[in-house]
Every structure is written in structure tokens, then in C-alpha cells.
Amino acid sequence: MAFSGPALGAPKRADPVKTFDTDNDGTLDLAEVKKAASALFTKLNPDQDGTLDARELRGRLNAKELAAADPDHDGTLTLDEYLAVVEQRFNAANPDKDGTLDAKELRSPAGRALLRLMR
């Protein structure tokens, strides 16, 4: 008997559009993306100090990206600094500049980089 389902031990990630699309229009706008990123920021900040350091970011940004996103050079990102990176990545993933991201745009390298900051 052949098994035709997904491979065991390899859970499929939930569709990001379905997960984060609060207005159910089939796309993600910047407000929806920032809402998801803010929730992740809170989750990644167990010490509740209002900043994320490299350890708390868990590889979502490399050292060069963290340094570029850290205008005060304190080695951490505040929520505003984190959301500025999110917005930059949203814009990079939105080549048609229509203000929304569809599933295809989220599968691009820029879209995948954005998703790392949302989940």
C-alpha cells in the first residue's frame, strides 16, 4: 500500500497569506505585515526589555543586516527599528508597487526574507 500524503516529519508551513490576511482580500498589505511582525517581536522578546539582540533574533537578520538596521549602534533593535526593516523588506518584495503582496511575491527571495521577520 503506497502512502501519497506529505512526508512524515516534514510539516508544511501554513500559507502566509491565509495566516496574516486579516481583511481576507487574498493579499498582505503593509499594515497586516507590520501587525504580524509586531506580534513576532513580542514573542521573541522574552525578557520584555523592548529590544531584540542577535540571540533573540535567532538568525532572522545576519550581523551585517542587524548593524544596518541599528541606527544607534547599541547592538539591539527596538520595535520601531525592527518595523523599519520589515517595511524595507516589504517594499523590496513588492516590485509592482501596488501596496500588497500576493503569494507569488512572498515566494520570491525578498518575500522569503520578509517572512522570516513575520513568523
C-alpha positions in Angstrom: 0.0 0.0 0.0 1.5 3.3 -1.1 1.3 6.4 1.0 0.6 9.5 -1.0 0.4 12.1 1.7 3.1 14.6 2.8 6.4 13.2 4.1 6.3 12.3 7.8 8.3 14.6 10.0 8.1 17.4 7.4 5.2 19.6 8.4 4.0 22.0 5.7 4.1 25.7 6.8 0.8 27.4 6.8 0.0 29.6 3.8 1.3 33.1 4.9 -1.5 34.9 3.0 -4.2 32.9 4.8 -2.4 33.2 8.1 -1.9 37.0 8.1 -4.5 38.3 5.7 -6.9 39.9 8.3 -9.1 41.6 5.7 -9.4 38.4 3.6 -8.6 40.1 0.3 -6.0 37.4 -0.8 -3.0 39.7 -0.3 -0.9 41.2 2.5 -0.7 44.9 2.9 1.9 46.7 5.0 -0.4 47.1 8.0 -1.0 43.3 8.1 2.7 42.6 7.7 3.6 45.0 10.5 0.9 43.5 12.7 2.4 40.0 12.3 5.9 41.3 12.7 5.0 43.2 15.9 3.5 40.0 17.3 6.7 38.1 16.5 8.8 40.9 18.0 6.9 40.4 21.3 7.2 36.7 21.1 11.0 36.9 20.5 11.5 39.3 23.4 11.0 37.0 26.5 12.9 39.4 28.8 10.4 42.1 27.9 13.1 44.8 27.7 11.7 46.3 24.5 14.6 45.3 22.3 15.9 42.3 20.4 19.5 41.4 20.3 21.2 39.0 17.9 20.4 36.0 20.1 16.8 36.9 20.4 16.6 37.5 16.6 17.6 33.8 16.1 19.2 34.2 12.7 16.4 36.3 11.2 19.0 39.0 10.4 22.7 38.4 9.9 25.2 40.6 11.6 25.6 43.0 8.7 21.8 43.4 8.4 21.5 43.9 12.2 24.2 46.6 12.1 22.5 48.4 9.2 19.1 48.3 11.0 20.6 49.6 14.2 21.0 53.4 13.8 22.0 54.0 17.4 24.6 51.2 17.2 23.6 49.6 20.6 23.5 46.1 19.2 19.8 45.8 19.6 16.6 46.6 17.7 13.7 48.4 19.2 10.2 47.7 17.8 10.4 50.8 15.6 13.8 49.8 14.2 12.6 46.2 13.6 9.5 47.5 11.8 11.7 49.8 9.6 13.5 46.7 8.4 10.1 45.0 7.9 8.9 47.9 5.7 12.1 47.9 3.7 11.7 44.2 3.0 8.0 44.7 2.2 8.9 47.3 -0.4 11.7 45.0 -1.8 9.1 42.2 -2.2 6.6 44.5 -3.9 8.2 45.2 -7.3 4.9 46.3 -8.9 4.5 48.9 -6.1 0.8 48.1 -5.7 1.0 48.2 -1.9 0.1 44.5 -1.5 2.0 41.2 -1.6 0.4 38.1 -3.2 1.6 34.5 -2.8 3.9 34.7 -5.8 5.7 37.8 -4.4 6.0 36.1 -1.0 7.8 33.2 -2.6 10.5 35.5 -4.1 13.8 35.8 -2.3 12.7 39.2 -1.0 9.4 37.8 0.1 11.0 34.9 2.0 13.4 37.4 3.7 10.3 39.4 4.8 8.5 36.2 6.1 11.5 35.5 8.3 10.6 38.7 10.2 6.9 37.7 10.5 7.0 34.1 11.7 
